[in-house]
């Protein structure tokens, strides 16, 4: 199983970006999908999460600016980021709890995509 993240880049403050993370491999179902970020010299933090049924939760710092969504038919999670701020600059990682064909559930991480917001 692999998670492939994409969509990062350089954007000016106030701008928008949309991140995508697609899961592939021997997947029976994906339970929860999440986005984390890690800024330089800071710990990795949870940004947003979405359940299989579509329930969401967000870090307070992004509430109202970021929207997490998923397409179960494509095994893909998205993060729409609006009104970006310089403090949103970080490497963004996707994470998923995946049920495999043998019914075990494992956590997987994507490779990270860099988001840089200039002031």
Secondary structure as GFF3:
##gff-version 3
##sequence-region A 1 119
A	DSSP	beta_strand	2	6	.	.	.	ID=ss1
A	DSSP	beta_strand	9	12	.	.	.	ID=ss2
A	DSSP	beta_strand	17	24	.	.	.	ID=ss3
A	DSSP	beta_strand	27	38	.	.	.	ID=ss4
A	DSSP	beta_strand	45	51	.	.	.	ID=ss5
A	DSSP	beta_strand	56	58	.	.	.	ID=ss6
A	DSSP	beta_strand	66	71	.	.	.	ID=ss7
A	DSSP	beta_strand	76	81	.	.	.	ID=ss8
A	DSSP	three_ten_helix	86	88	.	.	.	ID=ss9
A	DSSP	beta_strand	90	100	.	.	.	ID=ss10
A	DSSP	beta_strand	105	109	.	.	.	ID=ss11
A	DSSP	beta_strand	113	118	.	.	.	ID=ss12
###
